[in-house]
Amino acid sequence: MDATSRSAIFDEITRDEFKPEYYRPKENNKNSHIAWLESLRLQGFLSMYEATLDEKYLDQFKSLGDHLLTQRD
């Protein structure tokens, strides 16, 4: 699968989900949401950037990372 196809699939999967309020872990991460789920989302954004060199994935990585830093325990 080429990078354009991968990008289209990834964008479709994350299109409606990438909103900072969606990623807001409950109870300030007492359920380890950051370690068990959000770390995978961060890795996904980096992998997509590496595959496509599209900076929108770096922007999404930064936005989510900044938000998660406010939620850490």
Summary of the structure (lengths in Angstrom):
residues: 73
radius of gyration: 12.8
end to end distance: 39.1
largest distance: 40.0
contacts: 178
relative contact order: 0.18
helix: 73%
strand: 0%
